[in-house]
Amino acid sequence: MKIERSQLAQLRLRENDVLFNEGGDRDKLGRGWIWPGAPKVCITQNHVFRASPHRPSEAWSKFISYWGNSAGQAYFEEFGKQTTNLASINKTVLSRFPVPLPSLAEVEEIVRILEERLSRADALGSEIDAALARAEALRQAILKRAFSGRLVPQDPADEPATTLLARLRARAAAAPQKTRRKTHAS
């Protein structure tokens, strides 16, 4: 993307800028993420809005991003515009997005608690995935044992499967064959 050198300072991303999605699926409107600062010289394009916290800090950026990705979703869905295949917001909608302004200490505590709980949720998700994989492996092992006759001990009073199958085949062979009536198309 070409820009005038005089525009670089205004458009250049800075570490911890919050980037907001301008358009796409309605549920993705306003989704925010944080610019990590690399590469050093980078600008946004017209489908991404940049918000720089008044007092730049990682905590404020995370707070704004988390707020936009949770409570902000209802706001962006309400005030976004929808065309046939695309939903979008504009800078006016973004600039009117209400963000609470707690103290920096409160912001840091909120972010700490959120990240702790998100980390715990990720760990639980991994545990659930592992448990589901173990359950599926156990299911397959049970089915394999059941179909190979090793799930429960054979009752000596039961006839072996080979004898049962032979008896069923003999019965089928001895049964009178059904005759089919021919039908003619009229």
N, CA and C atoms as an extended XYZ file, in Angstrom:
558
Properties=species:S:1:pos:R:3:atomname:S:1:resname:S:1:resid:I:1 pbc="F F F"
N         0.851       -1.163        0.000 N   MET     1
C         0.000        0.000        0.000 CA  MET     1
C         0.901        1.231        0.000 C   MET     1
N         0.692        2.116       -0.933 N   LYS     2
C         1.508        3.323       -1.036 CA  LYS     2
C         0.843        4.465       -0.275 C   LYS     2
N         1.670        5.196        0.464 N   ILE     3
C         1.197        6.385        1.178 CA  ILE     3
C         2.247        7.477        1.027 C   ILE     3
N         1.854        8.681        1.305 N   GLU     4
C         2.802        9.793        1.317 CA  GLU     4
C         3.649        9.685        2.580 C   GLU     4
N         4.910       10.015        2.483 N   ARG     5
C         5.806        9.950        3.645 CA  ARG     5
C         5.253       10.786        4.801 C   ARG     5
N         4.587       11.879        4.488 N   SER     6
C         4.025       12.744        5.531 CA  SER     6
C         2.898       12.048        6.308 C   SER     6
N         2.289       10.998        5.738 N   GLN     7
C         1.206       10.277        6.409 CA  GLN     7
C         1.720        9.168        7.325 C   GLN     7
N         2.986        8.795        7.191 N   LEU     8
C         3.515        7.646        7.927 CA  LEU     8
C         3.357        7.798        9.437 C   LEU     8
N         3.709        8.942        9.980 N   ALA     9
C         3.622        9.130       11.432 CA  ALA     9
C         2.182        8.964       11.926 C   ALA     9
N         1.227        9.431       11.135 N   GLN    10
C        -0.178        9.344       11.531 CA  GLN    10
C        -0.711        7.912       11.414 C   GLN    10
N        -0.287        7.171       10.402 N   LEU    11
C        -0.838        5.842       10.132 CA  LEU    11
C        -0.047        4.695       10.756 C   LEU    11
N         1.162        4.975       11.162 N   ARG    12
C         2.042        3.921       11.666 CA  ARG    12
C         1.506        3.299       12.958 C   ARG    12
N         1.520        1.980       12.998 N   LEU    13
C         1.092        1.268       14.203 CA  LEU    13
C         2.164        1.357       15.273 C   LEU    13
N         1.699        1.470       16.512 N   ARG    14
C         2.613        1.478       17.653 CA  ARG    14
C         2.293        0.277       18.532 C   ARG    14
N         3.295       -0.218       19.205 N   GLU    15
C         3.104       -1.358       20.098 CA  GLU    15
C         1.936       -1.085       21.042 C   GLU    15
N         1.083       -2.082       21.211 N   ASN    16
C        -0.109       -2.042       22.067 CA  ASN    16
C        -1.267       -1.226       21.502 C   ASN    16
N        -1.179       -0.820       20.227 N   ASP    17
C        -2.371       -0.258       19.598 CA  ASP    17
C        -3.418       -1.367       19.548 C   ASP    17
N        -4.679       -0.991       19.697 N   VAL    18
C        -5.766       -1.968       19.587 CA  VAL    18
C        -6.339       -1.840       18.180 C   VAL    18
N        -6.403       -2.956       17.479 N   LEU    19
C        -6.910       -2.981       16.111 CA  LEU    19
C        -8.312       -3.583       16.121 C   LEU    19
N        -9.237       -2.916       15.449 N   PHE    20
C       -10.626       -3.373       15.397 CA  PHE    20
C       -10.999       -3.746       13.969 C   PHE    20
N       -11.668       -4.875       13.831 N   ASN    21
C       -12.127       -5.367       12.540 CA  ASN    21
C       -13.274       -4.493       12.036 C   ASN    21
N       -13.146       -3.999       10.808 N   GLU    22
C       -14.151       -3.104       10.237 CA  GLU    22
C       -15.318       -3.847        9.607 C   GLU    22
N       -15.073       -5.008        9.037 N   GLY    23
C       -16.154       -5.675        8.328 CA  GLY    23
C       -15.957       -7.167        8.196 C   GLY    23
N       -16.976       -7.799        7.645 N   GLY    24
C       -16.964       -9.242        7.452 CA  GLY    24
C       -18.253       -9.836        7.978 C   GLY    24
N       -18.149      -10.978        8.624 N   ASP    25
C       -19.324      -11.599        9.241 CA  ASP    25
C       -19.812      -10.716       10.386 C   ASP    25
N       -21.117      -10.661       10.573 N   ARG    26
C       -21.701       -9.770       11.590 CA  ARG    26
C       -21.133      -10.042       12.984 C   ARG    26
N       -20.920      -11.304       13.324 N   ASP    27
C       -20.414      -11.619       14.660 CA  ASP    27
C       -18.932      -11.285       14.829 C   ASP    27
N       -18.261      -10.860       13.757 N   LYS    28
C       -16.846      -10.492       13.841 CA  LYS    28
C       -16.643       -8.973       13.884 C   LYS    28
N       -17.715       -8.204       13.752 N   LEU    29
C       -17.597       -6.740       13.751 CA  LEU    29
C       -16.958       -6.249       15.040 C   LEU    29
N       -16.007       -5.347       14.907 N   GLY    30
C       -15.412       -4.722       16.074 CA  GLY    30
C       -14.505       -5.614       16.886 C   GLY    30
N       -14.269       -6.825       16.419 N   ARG    31
C       -13.388       -7.719       17.176 CA  ARG    31
C       -12.015       -7.053       17.268 C   ARG    31
N       -11.491       -6.964       18.479 N   GLY    32
C       -10.228       -6.266       18.685 CA  GLY    32
C        -9.082       -7.193       19.020 C   GLY    32
N        -7.913       -6.810       18.601 N   TRP    33
C        -6.699       -7.520       18.988 CA  TRP    33
C        -5.593       -6.499       19.130 C   TRP    33
N        -4.509       -6.904       19.729 N   ILE    34
C        -3.447       -5.960       20.088 CA  ILE    34
C        -2.259       -6.115       19.152 C   ILE    34
N        -1.773       -4.978       18.662 N   TRP    35
C        -0.596       -4.977       17.800 CA  TRP    35
C         0.637       -5.210       18.676 C   TRP    35
N         1.415       -6.276       18.385 N   PRO    36
C         2.558       -6.604       19.240 CA  PRO    36
C         3.782       -5.716       19.027 C   PRO    36
N         3.787       -4.912       17.971 N   GLY    37
C         4.909       -4.009       17.761 CA  GLY    37
C         5.884       -4.462       16.696 C   GLY    37
N         5.629       -5.581       16.052 N   ALA    38
C         6.533       -6.054       15.004 CA  ALA    38
C         5.707       -6.444       13.785 C   ALA    38
N         6.145       -6.112       12.602 N   PRO    39
C         7.364       -5.374       12.293 CA  PRO    39
C         7.261       -3.922       12.762 C   PRO    39
N         8.414       -3.313       12.901 N   LYS    40
C         8.467       -1.959       13.469 CA  LYS    40
C         7.720       -0.935       12.619 C   LYS    40
N         7.861       -1.020       11.302 N   VAL    41
C         7.176       -0.061       10.441 CA  VAL    41
C         6.030       -0.790        9.748 C   VAL    41
N         4.825       -0.476       10.188 N   CYS    42
C         3.633       -1.115        9.630 CA  CYS    42
C         2.464       -0.152        9.788 C   CYS    42
N         1.595       -0.140        8.791 N   ILE    43
C         0.394        0.684        8.865 CA  ILE    43
C        -0.821       -0.221        8.664 C   ILE    43
N        -1.987        0.286        9.032 N   THR    44
C        -3.207       -0.492        8.817 CA  THR    44
C        -3.740       -0.208        7.423 C   THR    44
N        -4.584       -1.092        6.962 N   GLN    45
C        -5.292       -0.836        5.713 CA  GLN    45
C        -6.724       -0.444        6.070 C   GLN    45
N        -7.544       -0.176        5.074 N   ASN    46
C        -8.843        0.441        5.346 CA  ASN    46
C        -9.883       -0.473        5.988 C   ASN    46
N        -9.612       -1.753        6.178 N   HIS    47
C       -10.589       -2.637        6.823 CA  HIS    47
C       -10.253       -2.902        8.286 C   HIS    47
N        -9.266       -2.184        8.781 N   VAL    48
C        -8.859       -2.327       10.179 CA  VAL    48
C        -8.746       -0.926       10.774 C   VAL    48
N        -9.394       -0.721       11.909 N   PHE    49
C        -9.293        0.560       12.608 CA  PHE    49
C        -8.305        0.426       13.758 C   PHE    49
N        -7.558        1.475       13.983 N   ARG    50
C        -6.591        1.490       15.084 CA  ARG    50
C        -7.106        2.397       16.188 C   ARG    50
N        -6.990        1.912       17.422 N   ALA    51
C        -7.305        2.729       18.592 CA  ALA    51
C        -6.080        2.717       19.490 C   ALA    51
N        -5.604        3.885       19.825 N   SER    52
C        -4.461        3.992       20.731 CA  SER    52
C        -4.972        4.497       22.072 C   SER    52
N        -4.758        3.729       23.136 N   PRO    53
C        -5.213        4.195       24.453 CA  PRO    53
C        -4.610        5.560       24.789 C   PRO    53
N        -5.395        6.387       25.496 N   HIS    54
C        -4.936        7.722       25.886 CA  HIS    54
C        -3.633        7.632       26.678 C   HIS    54
N        -3.578        6.667       27.590 N   ARG    55
C        -2.340        6.399       28.332 CA  ARG    55
C        -1.853        5.026       27.890 C   ARG    55
N        -0.974        4.989       26.885 N   PRO    56
C        -0.565        3.694       26.329 CA  PRO    56
C         0.044        2.765       27.377 C   PRO    56
N        -0.511        1.579       27.463 N   SER    57
C         0.049        0.526       28.309 CA  SER    57
C        -0.539       -0.793       27.839 C   SER    57
N         0.170       -1.858       28.089 N   GLU    58
C        -0.315       -3.177       27.698 CA  GLU    58
C        -1.636       -3.492       28.405 C   GLU    58
N        -1.743       -3.118       29.674 N   ALA    59
C        -2.963       -3.409       30.439 CA  ALA    59
C        -4.172       -2.708       29.827 C   ALA    59
N        -4.029       -1.409       29.505 N   TRP    60
C        -5.148       -0.685       28.903 CA  TRP    60
C        -5.527       -1.295       27.564 C   TRP    60
N        -4.535       -1.644       26.753 N   SER    61
C        -4.818       -2.233       25.438 CA  SER    61
C        -5.563       -3.547       25.584 C   SER    61
N        -5.110       -4.387       26.503 N   LYS    62
C        -5.787       -5.668       26.719 CA  LYS    62
C        -7.212       -5.439       27.215 C   LYS    62
N        -7.379       -4.491       28.134 N   PHE    63
C        -8.708       -4.190       28.673 CA  PHE    63
C        -9.659       -3.769       27.554 C   PHE    63
N        -9.212       -2.859       26.703 N   ILE    64
C       -10.056       -2.373       25.602 CA  ILE    64
C       -10.369       -3.512       24.625 C   ILE    64
N        -9.374       -4.328       24.325 N   SER    65
C        -9.581       -5.457       23.415 CA  SER    65
C       -10.578       -6.457       23.999 C   SER    65
N       -10.377       -6.823       25.267 N   TYR    66
C       -11.309       -7.755       25.912 CA  TYR    66
C       -12.719       -7.166       25.964 C   TYR    66
N       -12.822       -5.880       26.263 N   TRP    67
C       -14.129       -5.231       26.340 CA  TRP    67
C       -14.822       -5.264       24.971 C   TRP    67
N       -14.070       -4.947       23.927 N   GLY    68
C       -14.637       -4.973       22.576 CA  GLY    68
C       -15.060       -6.364       22.143 C   GLY    68
N       -14.306       -7.369       22.568 N   ASN    69
C       -14.594       -8.750       22.164 CA  ASN    69
C       -15.693       -9.397       22.994 C   ASN    69
N       -16.110       -8.753       24.057 N   SER    70
C       -17.175       -9.341       24.887 CA  SER    70
C       -18.380       -8.397       24.896 C   SER    70
N       -18.380       -7.441       25.781 N   ALA    71
C       -19.520       -6.520       25.907 CA  ALA    71
C       -19.732       -5.708       24.631 C   ALA    71
N       -18.668       -5.432       23.910 N   GLY    72
C       -18.782       -4.627       22.699 CA  GLY    72
C       -19.492       -5.309       21.552 C   GLY    72
N       -19.554       -6.627       21.563 N   GLN    73
C       -20.170       -7.325       20.437 CA  GLN    73
C       -21.626       -6.922       20.232 C   GLN    73
N       -22.380       -6.782       21.302 N   ALA    74
C       -23.787       -6.365       21.173 CA  ALA    74
C       -23.862       -4.955       20.575 C   ALA    74
N       -22.952       -4.074       20.997 N   TYR    75
C       -22.926       -2.709       20.471 CA  TYR    75
C       -22.645       -2.718       18.969 C   TYR    75
N       -21.603       -3.439       18.563 N   PHE    76
C       -21.228       -3.445       17.149 CA  PHE    76
C       -22.295       -4.121       16.285 C   PHE    76
N       -22.946       -5.146       16.801 N   GLU    77
C       -24.023       -5.788       16.039 CA  GLU    77
C       -25.213       -4.841       15.882 C   GLU    77
N       -25.493       -4.058       16.925 N   GLU    78
C       -26.623       -3.126       16.857 CA  GLU    78
C       -26.359       -1.972       15.892 C   GLU    78
N       -25.156       -1.423       15.919 N   PHE    79
C       -24.872       -0.223       15.140 CA  PHE    79
C       -24.144       -0.493       13.829 C   PHE    79
N       -23.778       -1.742       13.565 N   GLY    80
C       -23.145       -2.081       12.291 CA  GLY    80
C       -24.161       -2.057       11.161 C   GLY    80
N       -23.674       -1.888        9.960 N   LYS    81
C       -24.524       -1.905        8.763 CA  LYS    81
C       -24.384       -3.268        8.098 C   LYS    81
N       -25.454       -3.737        7.475 N   GLN    82
C       -25.441       -5.042        6.809 CA  GLN    82
C       -25.814       -4.870        5.343 C   GLN    82
N       -24.954       -5.361        4.447 N   THR    83
C       -25.315       -5.458        3.038 CA  THR    83
C       -25.602       -6.931        2.783 C   THR    83
N       -25.765       -7.308        1.548 N   THR    84
C       -26.124       -8.694        1.242 CA  THR    84
C       -25.179       -9.694        1.889 C   THR    84
N       -23.886       -9.529        1.694 N   ASN    85
C       -22.926      -10.518        2.198 CA  ASN    85
C       -21.953       -9.971        3.225 C   ASN    85
N       -22.055       -8.714        3.567 N   LEU    86
C       -21.014       -8.103        4.378 CA  LEU    86
C       -21.603       -7.168        5.428 C   LEU    86
N       -21.110       -7.308        6.638 N   ALA    87
C       -21.473       -6.377        7.706 CA  ALA    87
C       -20.275       -5.459        7.927 C   ALA    87
N       -20.524       -4.231        8.364 N   SER    88
C       -19.403       -3.315        8.583 CA  SER    88
C       -19.754       -2.260        9.624 C   SER    88
N       -18.693       -1.697       10.187 N   ILE    89
C       -18.813       -0.531       11.057 CA  ILE    89
C       -17.952        0.560       10.439 C   ILE    89
N       -18.157        1.795       10.880 N   ASN    90
C       -17.314        2.890       10.404 CA  ASN    90
C       -16.643        3.555       11.602 C   ASN    90
N       -15.800        4.544       11.317 N   LYS    91
C       -15.060        5.205       12.402 CA  LYS    91
C       -15.994        5.909       13.379 C   LYS    91
N       -17.108        6.420       12.894 N   THR    92
C       -18.057        7.089       13.788 CA  THR    92
C       -18.616        6.095       14.799 C   THR    92
N       -19.024        4.922       14.321 N   VAL    93
C       -19.546        3.885       15.222 CA  VAL    93
C       -18.468        3.491       16.225 C   VAL    93
N       -17.240        3.291       15.744 N   LEU    94
C       -16.149        2.908       16.644 CA  LEU    94
C       -15.868        4.013       17.665 C   LEU    94
N       -15.860        5.274       17.223 N   SER    95
C       -15.541        6.371       18.150 CA  SER    95
C       -16.617        6.553       19.221 C   SER    95
N       -17.823        6.085       18.963 N   ARG    96
C       -18.906        6.189       19.947 CA  ARG    96
C       -19.025        4.947       20.831 C   ARG    96
N       -18.168        3.977       20.603 N   PHE    97
C       -18.197        2.738       21.384 CA  PHE    97
C       -17.878        3.059       22.843 C   PHE    97
N       -18.827        2.817       23.764 N   PRO    98
C       -18.601        3.165       25.170 CA  PRO    98
C       -17.665        2.165       25.864 C   PRO    98
N       -16.612        2.698       26.427 N   VAL    99
C       -15.644        1.877       27.167 CA  VAL    99
C       -15.554        2.432       28.582 C   VAL    99
N       -15.747        1.593       29.604 N   PRO   100
C       -15.611        2.081       30.982 CA  PRO   100
C       -14.164        2.507       31.245 C   PRO   100
N       -13.989        3.425       32.166 N   LEU   101
C       -12.656        3.939       32.465 CA  LEU   101
C       -12.306        3.762       33.940 C   LEU   101
N       -12.051        2.530       34.368 N   PRO   102
C       -11.614        2.330       35.755 CA  PRO   102
C       -10.179        2.832       35.921 C   PRO   102
N        -9.700        2.827       37.140 N   SER   103
C        -8.315        3.252       37.388 CA  SER   103
C        -7.363        2.222       36.778 C   SER   103
N        -6.107        2.619       36.575 N   LEU   104
C        -5.115        1.698       36.013 CA  LEU   104
C        -4.952        0.476       36.905 C   LEU   104
N        -4.984        0.663       38.221 N   ALA   105
C        -4.861       -0.481       39.138 CA  ALA   105
C        -6.019       -1.460       38.935 C   ALA   105
N        -7.235       -0.916       38.764 N   GLU   106
C        -8.393       -1.792       38.516 CA  GLU   106
C        -8.273       -2.497       37.164 C   GLU   106
N        -7.816       -1.766       36.160 N   VAL   107
C        -7.621       -2.359       34.830 CA  VAL   107
C        -6.631       -3.510       34.912 C   VAL   107
N        -5.517       -3.287       35.599 N   GLU   108
C        -4.501       -4.343       35.733 CA  GLU   108
C        -5.065       -5.563       36.447 C   GLU   108
N        -5.877       -5.349       37.477 N   GLU   109
C        -6.479       -6.468       38.212 CA  GLU   109
C        -7.512       -7.200       37.346 C   GLU   109
N        -8.323       -6.451       36.612 N   ILE   110
C        -9.319       -7.064       35.721 CA  ILE   110
C        -8.619       -7.916       34.666 C   ILE   110
N        -7.582       -7.375       34.052 N   VAL   111
C        -6.835       -8.109       33.021 CA  VAL   111
C        -6.185       -9.350       33.624 C   VAL   111
N        -5.604       -9.224       34.818 N   ARG   112
C        -4.965      -10.374       35.469 CA  ARG   112
C        -5.981      -11.494       35.706 C   ARG   112
N        -7.147      -11.129       36.241 N   ILE   113
C        -8.188      -12.131       36.516 CA  ILE   113
C        -8.691      -12.758       35.213 C   ILE   113
N        -8.950      -11.923       34.206 N   LEU   114
C        -9.417      -12.447       32.915 CA  LEU   114
C        -8.414      -13.425       32.317 C   LEU   114
N        -7.146      -13.045       32.316 N   GLU   115
C        -6.139      -13.911       31.707 CA  GLU   115
C        -5.958      -15.201       32.496 C   GLU   115
N        -6.075      -15.111       33.807 N   GLU   116
C        -6.000      -16.320       34.632 CA  GLU   116
C        -7.158      -17.257       34.284 C   GLU   116
N        -8.350      -16.708       34.161 N   ARG   117
C        -9.530      -17.541       33.852 CA  ARG   117
C        -9.504      -18.048       32.416 C   ARG   117
N        -9.040      -17.223       31.487 N   LEU   118
C        -8.920      -17.686       30.101 CA  LEU   118
C        -7.889      -18.803       29.991 C   LEU   118
N        -6.800      -18.670       30.737 N   SER   119
C        -5.777      -19.718       30.753 CA  SER   119
C        -6.353      -21.010       31.322 C   SER   119
N        -7.115      -20.885       32.397 N   ARG   120
C        -7.759      -22.053       33.004 CA  ARG   120
C        -8.757      -22.683       32.027 C   ARG   120
N        -9.508      -21.850       31.315 N   ALA   121
C       -10.469      -22.364       30.326 CA  ALA   121
C        -9.744      -23.098       29.198 C   ALA   121
N        -8.608      -22.553       28.742 N   ASP   122
C        -7.820      -23.239       27.711 CA  ASP   122
C        -7.328      -24.587       28.212 C   ASP   122
N        -6.845      -24.615       29.459 N   ALA   123
C        -6.358      -25.874       30.035 CA  ALA   123
C        -7.496      -26.885       30.147 C   ALA   123
N        -8.674      -26.431       30.583 N   LEU   124
C        -9.833      -27.328       30.671 CA  LEU   124
C       -10.241      -27.825       29.288 C   LEU   124
N       -10.179      -26.957       28.301 N   GLY   125
C       -10.489      -27.369       26.928 CA  GLY   125
C        -9.542      -28.457       26.454 C   GLY   125
N        -8.258      -28.311       26.778 N   SER   126
C        -7.274      -29.336       26.408 CA  SER   126
C        -7.552      -30.642       27.137 C   SER   126
N        -7.907      -30.546       28.416 N   GLU   127
C        -8.237      -31.751       29.185 CA  GLU   127
C        -9.471      -32.441       28.606 C   GLU   127
N       -10.460      -31.670       28.215 N   ILE   128
C       -11.676      -32.241       27.623 CA  ILE   128
C       -11.339      -32.945       26.312 C   ILE   128
N       -10.528      -32.305       25.471 N   ASP   129
C       -10.133      -32.928       24.206 CA  ASP   129
C        -9.401      -34.240       24.448 C   ASP   129
N        -8.490      -34.247       25.428 N   ALA   130
C        -7.746      -35.472       25.747 CA  ALA   130
C        -8.690      -36.552       26.275 C   ALA   130
N        -9.644      -36.168       27.131 N   ALA   131
C       -10.598      -37.142       27.677 CA  ALA   131
C       -11.486      -37.713       26.572 C   ALA   131
N       -11.904      -36.878       25.633 N   LEU   132
C       -12.712      -37.365       24.513 CA  LEU   132
C       -11.921      -38.339       23.646 C   LEU   132
N       -10.642      -38.042       23.430 N   ALA   133
C        -9.793      -38.954       22.646 CA  ALA   133
C        -9.636      -40.288       23.376 C   ALA   133
N        -9.438      -40.234       24.706 N   ARG   134
C        -9.329      -41.483       25.482 CA  ARG   134
C       -10.642      -42.260       25.446 C   ARG   134
N       -11.768      -41.561       25.545 N   ALA   135
C       -13.074      -42.229       25.507 CA  ALA   135
C       -13.294      -42.913       24.159 C   ALA   135
N       -12.906      -42.254       23.074 N   GLU   136
C       -13.062      -42.861       21.746 CA  GLU   136
C       -12.149      -44.077       21.599 C   GLU   136
N       -10.915      -43.984       22.113 N   ALA   137
C       -10.001      -45.135       22.056 CA  ALA   137
C       -10.565      -46.298       22.874 C   ALA   137
N       -11.134      -46.000       24.038 N   LEU   138
C       -11.735      -47.039       24.877 CA  LEU   138
C       -12.936      -47.667       24.170 C   LEU   138
N       -13.744      -46.851       23.544 N   ARG   139
C       -14.906      -47.360       22.797 CA  ARG   139
C       -14.452      -48.319       21.704 C   ARG   139
N       -13.429      -47.925       20.960 N   GLN   140
C       -12.919      -48.790       19.888 CA  GLN   140
C       -12.373      -50.098       20.452 C   GLN   140
N       -11.669      -50.014       21.581 N   ALA   141
C       -11.113      -51.228       22.201 CA  ALA   141
C       -12.233      -52.156       22.670 C   ALA   141
N       -13.285      -51.584       23.248 N   ILE   142
C       -14.422      -52.395       23.715 CA  ILE   142
C       -15.097      -53.077       22.525 C   ILE   142
N       -15.329      -52.322       21.457 N   LEU   143
C       -15.955      -52.918       20.274 CA  LEU   143
C       -15.093      -54.033       19.688 C   LEU   143
N       -13.790      -53.807       19.626 N   LYS   144
C       -12.879      -54.826       19.086 CA  LYS   144
C       -12.955      -56.099       19.925 C   LYS   144
N       -12.922      -55.929       21.239 N   ARG   145
C       -13.005      -57.106       22.118 CA  ARG   145
C       -14.364      -57.781       22.000 C   ARG   145
N       -15.426      -56.994       21.889 N   ALA   146
C       -16.767      -57.576       21.785 CA  ALA   146
C       -16.901      -58.401       20.508 C   ALA   146
N       -16.409      -57.859       19.390 N   PHE   147
C       -16.549      -58.572       18.123 CA  PHE   147
C       -15.578      -59.738       17.986 C   PHE   147
N       -14.555      -59.769       18.804 N   SER   148
C       -13.636      -60.915       18.752 CA  SER   148
C       -13.960      -61.935       19.839 C   SER   148
N       -15.032      -61.695       20.594 N   GLY   149
C       -15.462      -62.645       21.613 CA  GLY   149
C       -14.623      -62.621       22.872 C   GLY   149
N       -13.889      -61.547       23.101 N   ARG   150
C       -13.028      -61.473       24.281 CA  ARG   150
C       -13.536      -60.491       25.328 C   ARG   150
N       -14.752      -59.999       25.147 N   LEU   151
C       -15.270      -59.026       26.104 CA  LEU   151
C       -15.710      -59.707       27.401 C   LEU   151
N       -16.381      -60.841       27.278 N   VAL   152
C       -16.804      -61.623       28.448 CA  VAL   152
C       -16.401      -63.076       28.197 C   VAL   152
N       -16.195      -63.836       29.257 N   PRO   153
C       -15.827      -65.239       29.047 CA  PRO   153
C       -16.966      -65.996       28.353 C   PRO   153
N       -16.599      -66.970       27.544 N   GLN   154
C       -17.575      -67.798       26.830 CA  GLN   154
C       -18.290      -68.698       27.830 C   GLN   154
N       -19.607      -68.703       27.783 N   ASP   155
C       -20.405      -69.598       28.626 CA  ASP   155
C       -20.292      -70.995       28.027 C   ASP   155
N       -19.843      -71.974       28.823 N   PRO   156
C       -19.678      -73.322       28.272 CA  PRO   156
C       -20.988      -73.910       27.748 C   PRO   156
N       -22.138      -73.420       28.227 N   ALA   157
C       -23.419      -73.936       27.758 CA  ALA   157
C       -23.782      -73.384       26.377 C   ALA   157
N       -23.132      -72.280       25.973 N   ASP   158
C       -23.410      -71.688       24.657 CA  ASP   158
C       -22.642      -72.441       23.586 C   ASP   158
N       -23.274      -72.591       22.435 N   GLU   159
C       -22.555      -73.226       21.332 CA  GLU   159
C       -21.586      -72.213       20.735 C   GLU   159
N       -20.467      -72.650       20.202 N   PRO   160
C       -19.513      -71.734       19.571 CA  PRO   160
C       -20.154      -71.044       18.365 C   PRO   160
N       -19.647      -69.873       18.031 N   ALA   161
C       -20.189      -69.100       16.915 CA  ALA   161
C       -20.099      -69.879       15.614 C   ALA   161
N       -19.031      -70.647       15.409 N   THR   162
C       -18.899      -71.412       14.163 CA  THR   162
C       -20.016      -72.441       14.038 C   THR   162
N       -20.370      -73.084       15.141 N   THR   163
C       -21.457      -74.070       15.124 CA  THR   163
C       -22.789      -73.381       14.849 C   THR   163
N       -23.012      -72.241       15.498 N   LEU   164
C       -24.244      -71.484       15.286 CA  LEU   164
C       -24.365      -71.058       13.826 C   LEU   164
N       -23.284      -70.532       13.247 N   LEU   165
C       -23.318      -70.093       11.852 CA  LEU   165
C       -23.593      -71.265       10.915 C   LEU   165
N       -22.965      -72.422       11.182 N   ALA   166
C       -23.185      -73.607       10.342 CA  ALA   166
C       -24.650      -74.037       10.418 C   ALA   166
N       -25.217      -74.016       11.600 N   ARG   167
C       -26.611      -74.399       11.781 CA  ARG   167
C       -27.542      -73.436       11.035 C   ARG   167
N       -27.256      -72.129       11.100 N   LEU   168
C       -28.082      -71.143       10.401 CA  LEU   168
C       -27.988      -71.320        8.885 C   LEU   168
N       -26.787      -71.617        8.377 N   ARG   169
C       -26.620      -71.841        6.935 CA  ARG   169
C       -27.410      -73.069        6.488 C   ARG   169
N       -27.352      -74.135        7.284 N   ALA   170
C       -28.074      -75.370        6.942 CA  ALA   170
C       -29.575      -75.116        6.932 C   ALA   170
N       -30.061      -74.360        7.894 N   ARG   171
C       -31.489      -74.048        7.964 CA  ARG   171
C       -31.907      -73.234        6.733 C   ARG   171
N       -31.073      -72.269        6.339 N   ALA   172
C       -31.395      -71.446        5.172 CA  ALA   172
C       -31.403      -72.288        3.905 C   ALA   172
N       -30.472      -73.235        3.793 N   ALA   173
C       -30.407      -74.081        2.596 CA  ALA   173
C       -31.601      -75.027        2.531 C   ALA   173
N       -32.085      -75.493        3.680 N   ALA   174
C       -33.203      -76.443        3.713 CA  ALA   174
C       -34.549      -75.759        3.536 C   ALA   174
N       -34.614      -74.470        3.735 N   ALA   175
C       -35.889      -73.750        3.624 CA  ALA   175
C       -36.328      -73.715        2.169 C   ALA   175
N       -37.638      -73.817        1.928 N   PRO   176
C       -38.120      -73.763        0.540 CA  PRO   176
C       -37.821      -72.385       -0.060 C   PRO   176
N       -37.433      -72.384       -1.303 N   GLN   177
C       -37.110      -71.137       -1.994 CA  GLN   177
C       -38.394      -70.409       -2.361 C   GLN   177
N       -38.408      -69.140       -2.167 N   LYS   178
C       -39.572      -68.346       -2.550 CA  LYS   178
C       -39.505      -68.128       -4.053 C   LYS   178
N       -40.637      -68.257       -4.679 N   THR   179
C       -40.672      -68.008       -6.118 CA  THR   179
C       -41.123      -66.583       -6.348 C   THR   179
N       -40.570      -66.027       -7.360 N   ARG   180
C       -40.922      -64.645       -7.688 CA  ARG   180
C       -41.890      -64.649       -8.855 C   ARG   180
N       -42.897      -63.834       -8.744 N   ARG   181
C       -43.826      -63.683       -9.857 CA  ARG   181
C       -43.286      -62.625      -10.784 C   ARG   181
N       -43.381      -62.932      -12.036 N   LYS   182
C       -42.943      -61.948      -13.014 CA  LYS   182
C       -44.077      -60.963      -13.239 C   LYS   182
N       -43.737      -59.745      -13.285 N   THR   183
C       -44.738      -58.724      -13.580 CA  THR   183
C       -44.400      -58.124      -14.924 C   THR   183
N       -45.410      -57.820      -15.663 N   HIS   184
C       -45.218      -57.228      -16.986 CA  HIS   184
C       -45.691      -55.787      -16.946 C   HIS   184
N       -44.945      -54.959      -17.606 N   ALA   185
C       -45.351      -53.556      -17.685 CA  ALA   185
C       -46.569      -53.439      -18.567 C   ALA   185
N       -47.532      -52.624      -18.183 N   SER   186
C       -48.725      -52.501      -19.008 CA  SER   186
C       -48.640      -51.332      -19.924 C   SER   186
